[in-house]
Amino acid sequence: MQRYNVLVADDEPEIRDAIEIYLKNENMNVFKASHGLEALDILEKEDIHLIILDVMMPGLDGIQTTFKIRESRNIPILMLSAKSEDTDKILGLTVGADDYLCKPFNPLELTARVKSQLRRYTLLGHYKATEDEIEVRGLVLNKRSKTVFVDQEEVRLTATEYKILELLIEHRGRVFSIEEIYEKVWKEPYFNGENTVAVHVRRIREKIEINPREPKYLKVVWGIGYKIEK
């Protein structure tokens, strides 16, 4: 999966650097700006998926920056402020922020809110996957990097597991028989390969499904084979 790009705009270098560390640990790319105008400039040059904006910044503050962003973009905005008054929170949300967090903040809460906004952004269909990516309700397979993510969390698959998932997700909705899967993935004639395929499918489910007994993605069609739901 393409790593999400997060823009952090705050006039305090320590805050920017701390947030960068938290988000990089979540496999995200971080771009940093010290004020609103710099943030807008980065937005024009980079493919940003979420913005973290401090309210109080020199020049163009967080409120004004949010207002400018909302003229042409609908990407998630998480607003930060040392102030805790309801009026500041209401103003930020009114001009277009999606969420609000007061300083000092808990790093775990910050990353949880960022991931929640990115998940919502993805599921609502605003986020456009690259040509190398296939996305199905939070399950993303990147054909170039051979990586798989579920709700922004990377899933480690073996080469064979990846090939099976790639086959099914590229033809989501279509049922593949065990024989078809074996011959397309192993590149050899099918002969007593039922258990082999079944074991790999079970392992894939254990890695990509929240509850493998009630799979969301990889479904069995009894007596026929397997498919990835659209």
Residue frames relative to the residue before (quaternion, step in Angstrom):
aa qw qx qy qz dx dy dz
M 1.0000 0.0000 0.0000 0.0000 0.00 0.00 0.00
Q 0.5085 -0.6116 0.5038 0.3370 3.55 -1.09 0.69
R 0.4424 -0.6915 0.4982 0.2791 3.57 -0.82 0.94
Y 0.4842 -0.6652 0.4830 0.2997 3.56 -0.98 0.83
N 0.2930 -0.7417 0.5832 0.1545 3.54 -1.11 0.81
V 0.0689 -0.8028 0.5922 -0.0069 3.56 -0.65 1.15
L 0.2300 -0.7606 0.5963 0.1141 3.56 -0.93 0.97
V 0.1106 -0.7884 0.6045 0.0285 3.57 -0.78 1.08
A 0.0290 -0.8013 0.5970 -0.0253 3.57 -0.61 1.17
D 0.2710 0.7287 -0.5744 0.2563 3.56 -0.49 1.27
D 0.4272 -0.7300 0.4697 0.2528 3.59 -0.91 0.85
E 0.6277 0.4991 -0.3449 0.4878 3.59 1.28 0.01
P 0.4021 -0.7453 0.4736 0.2418 3.62 -0.43 1.17
E 0.6282 0.5511 -0.3455 0.4270 3.59 1.02 -0.78
I 0.6460 0.5074 -0.3188 0.4729 3.59 1.02 -0.78
R 0.6487 0.5195 -0.3202 0.4549 3.59 0.90 -0.91
D 0.6925 0.4848 -0.2853 0.4517 3.56 0.87 -0.98
A 0.6406 0.5248 -0.3307 0.4527 3.59 1.01 -0.77
I 0.6578 0.5000 -0.3082 0.4714 3.58 0.92 -0.90
E 0.6140 0.5556 -0.3444 0.4424 3.56 1.02 -0.79
I 0.6512 0.5127 -0.3158 0.4619 3.59 0.95 -0.84
Y 0.6563 0.5206 -0.3150 0.4461 3.59 0.90 -0.94
L 0.7391 0.4396 -0.2404 0.4501 3.56 0.80 -1.05
K 0.6052 0.5383 -0.3649 0.4592 3.59 1.07 -0.58
N 0.6144 0.5378 -0.3407 0.4662 3.56 1.15 -0.60
E 0.6818 0.4274 -0.2691 0.5292 3.59 1.28 -0.34
N 0.5506 -0.6599 0.3644 0.3586 3.58 1.26 0.49
M 0.4866 0.6393 -0.4495 0.3906 3.58 1.02 0.82
N 0.4061 -0.6602 0.5701 0.2726 3.55 -1.24 0.56
V 0.1518 -0.8064 0.5682 0.0611 3.59 -0.94 0.84
F 0.1125 -0.7466 0.6537 0.0506 3.54 -1.00 0.99
K 0.1888 -0.8222 0.5330 0.0657 3.58 -0.88 0.93
A 0.0422 -0.7737 0.6321 -0.0007 3.53 -1.13 0.83
S 0.3748 -0.7475 0.5089 0.2044 3.59 -1.09 0.71
H 0.7916 0.0775 -0.0619 0.6029 3.59 1.27 -0.15
G 0.7341 -0.4762 0.2803 0.3947 3.55 -1.29 0.29
L 0.6571 0.5183 -0.3233 0.4416 3.58 0.92 -0.86
E 0.6392 0.5119 -0.3200 0.4764 3.56 1.04 -0.77
A 0.6269 0.5400 -0.3271 0.4566 3.56 1.06 -0.77
L 0.6615 0.5024 -0.3030 0.4671 3.58 0.94 -0.87
D 0.6279 0.5340 -0.3309 0.4594 3.57 1.07 -0.74
I 0.6510 0.5009 -0.3135 0.4764 3.59 0.97 -0.83
L 0.6210 0.5599 -0.3359 0.4336 3.59 1.03 -0.78
E 0.6595 0.5113 -0.3038 0.4597 3.57 1.08 -0.69
K 0.7410 0.4303 -0.2143 0.4688 3.57 1.13 -0.65
E 0.7859 0.2959 -0.1303 0.5272 3.59 1.09 -0.71
D 0.4654 -0.6464 0.5305 0.2901 3.54 -1.29 0.50
I 0.0244 -0.8382 0.5428 -0.0480 3.57 0.09 1.33
H 0.2649 -0.7952 0.5325 0.1181 3.57 -0.94 0.96
L 0.7878 0.0085 -0.0105 0.6157 3.61 1.23 -0.40
I 0.1980 -0.7782 0.5890 0.0915 3.56 -1.14 0.74
I 0.1485 -0.7359 0.6537 0.0957 3.55 -1.08 0.85
L 0.0440 -0.8363 0.5443 -0.0484 3.56 -0.49 1.24
D 0.3191 -0.7030 0.6007 0.2079 3.55 -0.98 0.88
V 0.5027 -0.6606 0.4612 0.3135 3.59 -0.97 0.80
M 0.7879 0.3082 -0.1525 0.5109 3.57 0.74 -1.07
M 0.2332 0.7415 -0.5932 0.2096 3.56 -0.28 1.33
P 0.5510 -0.6139 0.4374 0.3582 3.61 -1.08 0.60
G 0.7680 0.3096 -0.2475 0.5030 3.55 -1.17 0.56
L 0.7961 -0.1175 0.1486 0.5747 3.56 -0.44 -1.25
D 0.2402 -0.8048 0.5244 0.1398 3.60 -0.37 1.20
G 0.7491 -0.4268 0.2738 0.4262 3.55 -1.32 0.05
I 0.6306 0.5336 -0.3316 0.4556 3.58 1.04 -0.76
Q 0.6880 0.4736 -0.2772 0.4749 3.57 0.86 -0.99
T 0.6387 0.5286 -0.3219 0.4573 3.58 1.04 -0.80
T 0.6339 0.5233 -0.3237 0.4685 3.57 0.99 -0.84
F 0.6410 0.5315 -0.3192 0.4525 3.56 0.95 -0.89
K 0.6655 0.4933 -0.3005 0.4728 3.60 0.96 -0.86
I 0.6483 0.5261 -0.3222 0.4463 3.59 0.93 -0.87
R 0.6936 0.5015 -0.2765 0.4370 3.56 0.92 -0.93
E 0.5015 0.6383 -0.4327 0.3922 3.59 1.23 -0.07
S 0.8365 0.1312 -0.0400 0.5306 3.58 1.10 -0.63
R 0.7718 0.3216 -0.1675 0.5224 3.63 1.19 -0.27
N 0.2228 -0.7868 0.5620 0.1244 3.55 -1.15 0.67
I 0.3208 0.7618 -0.5095 0.2391 3.60 1.18 0.41
P 0.6141 -0.5845 0.3749 0.3752 3.63 -1.08 0.62
I 0.1096 -0.7726 0.6235 0.0473 3.54 -1.12 0.79
L 0.1089 -0.7630 0.6360 0.0370 3.55 -0.83 1.09
M 0.2029 -0.8150 0.5370 0.0790 3.56 -0.57 1.18
L 0.1785 -0.7726 0.6041 0.0794 3.55 -1.06 0.90
S 0.1207 0.7904 -0.5965 0.0697 3.56 -1.08 0.67
A 0.4656 -0.6523 0.5232 0.2899 3.55 -1.18 0.67
K 0.6112 0.5451 -0.3444 0.4590 3.55 1.26 -0.33
S 0.2137 -0.7928 0.5592 0.1146 3.56 -1.06 0.71
E 0.4116 0.7235 -0.4698 0.2939 3.59 1.26 0.09
D 0.5674 -0.6231 0.4251 0.3302 3.56 -1.03 0.80
T 0.6036 0.5813 -0.3721 0.3990 3.60 1.06 -0.69
D 0.6467 0.5115 -0.3206 0.4663 3.59 1.01 -0.78
K 0.6508 0.5138 -0.3110 0.4646 3.55 0.97 -0.89
I 0.6676 0.5049 -0.2980 0.4589 3.57 0.90 -0.94
L 0.6483 0.5180 -0.3220 0.4558 3.58 0.95 -0.87
G 0.6601 0.5158 -0.3111 0.4487 3.57 0.91 -0.89
L 0.6855 0.4690 -0.2786 0.4821 3.56 0.93 -0.90
T 0.6279 0.5552 -0.3374 0.4285 3.57 1.07 -0.71
V 0.7192 0.4375 -0.2669 0.4692 3.60 0.91 -0.83
G 0.7478 -0.4497 0.2133 0.4394 3.61 1.22 -0.03
A 0.4372 0.6736 -0.4892 0.3404 3.62 1.19 0.15
D 0.4066 -0.7245 0.5091 0.2250 3.58 -1.14 0.67
D 0.7952 0.0204 0.0168 0.6058 3.56 1.15 -0.57
Y 0.2205 -0.7768 0.5855 0.0719 3.55 -1.26 0.49
L 0.0119 0.7964 -0.6034 0.0397 3.58 -0.90 0.92
C 0.3174 -0.7693 0.5290 0.1663 3.56 -0.86 1.00
K 0.3953 -0.6806 0.5658 0.2457 3.54 -1.15 0.72
P 0.5546 -0.2340 -0.7980 0.0285 1.54 -2.02 1.49
F 0.2534 -0.7893 0.5458 0.1223 3.57 -1.01 0.81
N 0.5096 -0.6085 0.5126 0.3274 3.52 -1.30 0.42
P 0.4910 -0.6861 0.4442 0.3014 3.63 -0.69 1.01
L 0.6436 0.5204 -0.3277 0.4556 3.59 1.01 -0.75
E 0.6485 0.5007 -0.3216 0.4747 3.58 1.04 -0.74
L 0.6200 0.5428 -0.3416 0.4520 3.58 1.00 -0.78
T 0.7043 0.4552 -0.2819 0.4662 3.59 0.74 -1.01
A 0.6217 0.5379 -0.3438 0.4537 3.60 1.04 -0.70
R 0.6742 0.4857 -0.2962 0.4709 3.58 0.95 -0.84
V 0.6201 0.5329 -0.3401 0.4647 3.58 1.03 -0.76
K 0.6853 0.4824 -0.2848 0.4654 3.57 0.85 -0.97
S 0.6271 0.5361 -0.3341 0.4557 3.58 1.05 -0.73
Q 0.6743 0.4834 -0.2967 0.4730 3.59 0.93 -0.87
L 0.6471 0.5076 -0.3213 0.4694 3.59 0.99 -0.77
R 0.6316 0.5259 -0.3330 0.4622 3.57 1.01 -0.78
R 0.6645 0.4984 -0.3015 0.4682 3.57 0.91 -0.90
Y 0.6333 0.5396 -0.3145 0.4571 3.56 1.00 -0.87
T 0.6676 0.4990 -0.2868 0.4723 3.56 1.00 -0.89
L 0.7086 0.4792 -0.2746 0.4391 3.57 0.78 -1.02
L 0.6606 0.4998 -0.3142 0.4638 3.59 1.12 -0.59
G 0.5343 -0.6846 0.3705 0.3296 3.55 1.30 -0.02
H 0.4565 0.6850 -0.4632 0.3285 3.61 1.22 0.21
Y 0.6647 0.4825 -0.3039 0.4826 3.53 1.11 -0.69
K 0.2108 -0.7855 0.5740 0.0954 3.55 -0.81 1.03
A 0.3616 -0.7348 0.5322 0.2147 3.56 -0.63 1.09
T 0.5381 -0.5995 0.4694 0.3617 3.54 -1.19 0.47
E 0.6903 -0.4740 0.3394 0.4286 3.57 -1.30 0.20
D 0.6602 0.5120 -0.3068 0.4560 3.58 1.16 -0.54
E 0.6942 0.4923 -0.2651 0.4532 3.58 1.23 -0.29
I 0.1325 -0.7342 0.6591 0.0953 3.51 -1.24 0.65
E 0.0779 -0.8253 0.5592 -0.0076 3.56 -0.68 1.11
V 0.0197 0.7803 -0.6235 0.0442 3.56 -0.92 0.97
R 0.8265 -0.2674 0.1399 0.4752 3.56 -0.31 1.33
G 0.8027 -0.2887 0.1379 0.5033 3.58 0.76 1.02
L 0.6220 0.4648 -0.3392 0.5310 3.58 1.30 -0.16
V 0.0027 -0.8223 0.5661 -0.0581 3.58 -0.55 1.19
L 0.0941 -0.7795 0.6190 0.0199 3.54 -0.88 1.05
N 0.1632 -0.7832 0.5956 0.0726 3.57 -0.81 1.04
K 0.3412 -0.7895 0.4809 0.1703 3.55 -0.45 1.25
R 0.6420 0.5222 -0.3392 0.4473 3.59 1.10 -0.55
S 0.7756 0.3340 -0.1819 0.5037 3.59 0.80 -0.98
K 0.3368 -0.7638 0.4824 0.2656 3.59 1.33 -0.18
T 0.4803 0.6481 -0.4462 0.3877 3.55 0.97 0.90
V 0.1923 -0.7624 0.6103 0.0966 3.53 -1.28 0.52
F 0.0577 -0.7875 0.6135 0.0103 3.55 -0.99 0.92
V 0.1073 -0.7502 0.6473 0.0816 3.54 -1.17 0.65
D 0.8242 -0.1150 0.0156 0.5543 3.58 -0.52 1.23
Q 0.7240 -0.4763 0.2044 0.4552 3.54 0.90 1.14
E 0.6059 0.5223 -0.3672 0.4746 3.60 1.27 0.10
E 0.4087 -0.7296 0.4893 0.2474 3.59 -0.74 1.04
V 0.2027 -0.7599 0.6109 0.0910 3.54 -1.08 0.88
R 0.2908 -0.7754 0.5402 0.1493 3.57 -0.73 1.06
L 0.0160 -0.8008 0.5977 -0.0350 3.56 -0.53 1.21
T 0.4905 -0.5994 0.5272 0.3495 3.55 -1.23 0.46
A 0.6877 -0.4753 0.3357 0.4341 3.59 -1.25 0.27
T 0.6781 0.4844 -0.2969 0.4661 3.59 0.93 -0.84
E 0.6277 0.5245 -0.3336 0.4686 3.58 0.99 -0.80
Y 0.6394 0.5278 -0.3221 0.4570 3.56 0.98 -0.86
K 0.6623 0.5176 -0.3118 0.4430 3.61 0.89 -0.92
I 0.6422 0.5081 -0.3259 0.4726 3.59 0.99 -0.79
L 0.6791 0.4834 -0.2993 0.4644 3.58 0.86 -0.93
E 0.6324 0.5331 -0.3325 0.4530 3.59 0.99 -0.81
L 0.6366 0.5325 -0.3227 0.4550 3.58 0.96 -0.87
L 0.7203 0.4557 -0.2543 0.4570 3.57 0.82 -1.00
I 0.6999 0.4717 -0.2879 0.4525 3.58 0.92 -0.86
E 0.6102 0.5400 -0.3576 0.4563 3.61 1.14 -0.54
H 0.7621 0.2535 -0.1432 0.5784 3.58 1.19 -0.54
R 0.0768 0.8471 -0.5224 0.0608 3.57 1.04 0.84
G 0.7282 0.3601 -0.3198 0.4877 3.50 -0.98 0.98
R 0.6737 0.4673 -0.2901 0.4936 3.58 1.19 -0.48
V 0.3482 -0.7304 0.5506 0.2052 3.57 -0.99 0.85
F 0.1467 -0.7726 0.6142 0.0658 3.57 -0.88 1.03
S 0.4041 -0.6900 0.5409 0.2609 3.56 -0.94 0.88
I 0.6538 -0.4995 0.3888 0.4146 3.55 -1.27 0.36
E 0.6374 0.5339 -0.3236 0.4516 3.57 1.00 -0.82
E 0.6519 0.5105 -0.3171 0.4625 3.60 0.95 -0.86
I 0.6504 0.5183 -0.3183 0.4550 3.56 0.90 -0.93
Y 0.6636 0.5186 -0.3098 0.4412 3.56 0.86 -0.97
E 0.7216 0.4580 -0.2680 0.4447 3.58 0.75 -1.02
K 0.6797 0.4824 -0.2984 0.4650 3.61 1.04 -0.70
V 0.7226 0.4292 -0.2468 0.4823 3.58 1.03 -0.72
W 0.7590 0.3666 -0.2037 0.4981 3.58 0.85 -0.94
K 0.3042 -0.7985 0.4723 0.2164 3.57 1.31 -0.23
E 0.6522 0.4305 -0.3487 0.5175 3.56 0.93 0.93
P 0.6502 -0.5322 0.3550 0.4097 3.60 -1.17 0.48
Y 0.5036 -0.6638 0.4749 0.2833 3.53 -1.07 0.83
F 0.1966 0.7518 -0.6148 0.1347 3.54 -0.95 0.95
N 0.8283 -0.1682 0.0580 0.5313 3.56 -0.39 1.30
G 0.3764 0.7532 -0.4645 0.2743 3.56 0.97 0.87
E 0.3500 0.7782 -0.4739 0.2175 3.58 1.26 0.11
N 0.6903 0.4721 -0.2920 0.4641 3.59 0.80 -0.95
T 0.6158 0.5615 -0.3437 0.4328 3.57 1.04 -0.78
V 0.6808 0.4715 -0.2814 0.4848 3.57 0.87 -0.97
A 0.6585 0.5340 -0.3140 0.4273 3.58 0.89 -0.94
V 0.6472 0.5186 -0.3179 0.4595 3.58 0.99 -0.82
H 0.6716 0.4893 -0.3024 0.4669 3.59 0.92 -0.86
V 0.6353 0.5193 -0.3320 0.4653 3.58 0.99 -0.78
R 0.6402 0.5264 -0.3289 0.4526 3.58 0.96 -0.83
R 0.6647 0.5014 -0.3041 0.4628 3.58 0.97 -0.84
I 0.6184 0.5283 -0.3447 0.4686 3.57 1.04 -0.74
R 0.6517 0.5213 -0.3134 0.4532 3.58 0.90 -0.89
E 0.6471 0.5307 -0.3219 0.4427 3.56 0.96 -0.86
K 0.7138 0.4581 -0.2474 0.4685 3.57 1.14 -0.61
I 0.7871 0.3413 -0.1809 0.4809 3.61 0.96 -0.77
E 0.6958 0.4705 -0.2745 0.4682 3.60 1.17 -0.43
I 0.4874 -0.6317 0.5144 0.3144 3.57 -1.07 0.73
N 0.7745 0.0602 -0.0133 0.6296 3.54 1.03 -0.89
P 0.3017 -0.7971 0.4918 0.1781 3.61 -0.11 1.24
R 0.6203 0.5494 -0.3493 0.4374 3.61 1.15 -0.50
E 0.7527 0.1930 -0.1310 0.6156 3.56 1.28 -0.45
P 0.0934 -0.8679 0.4856 0.0473 3.59 0.56 1.18
K 0.3666 -0.7193 0.5567 0.1957 3.52 -1.12 0.83
Y 0.7859 0.3344 -0.1464 0.4991 3.56 1.03 -0.81
L 0.8191 0.2429 -0.1024 0.5095 3.55 0.44 -1.23
K 0.0532 -0.8406 0.5375 -0.0395 3.56 -0.23 1.35
V 0.3379 -0.6996 0.5893 0.2214 3.52 -1.21 0.63
V 0.1725 -0.7334 0.6483 0.1103 3.55 -1.08 0.79
W 0.3784 -0.7963 0.4208 0.2137 3.51 -0.05 1.35
G 0.8177 0.2074 -0.1917 0.5016 3.52 -0.90 1.04
I 0.7293 0.3855 -0.2360 0.5136 3.60 1.25 -0.15
G 0.6630 -0.4842 0.3447 0.4552 3.58 0.57 -1.09
Y 0.6199 -0.5429 0.4239 0.3758 3.57 -1.08 -0.81
K 0.0041 -0.7847 0.6197 0.0165 3.54 -1.28 0.41
I 0.3673 -0.6483 0.6084 0.2732 3.51 -1.40 0.27
E 0.4278 -0.7096 0.4981 0.2557 3.55 -0.74 1.05
K 0.4858 -0.6385 0.5018 0.3233 3.59 -1.09 0.66
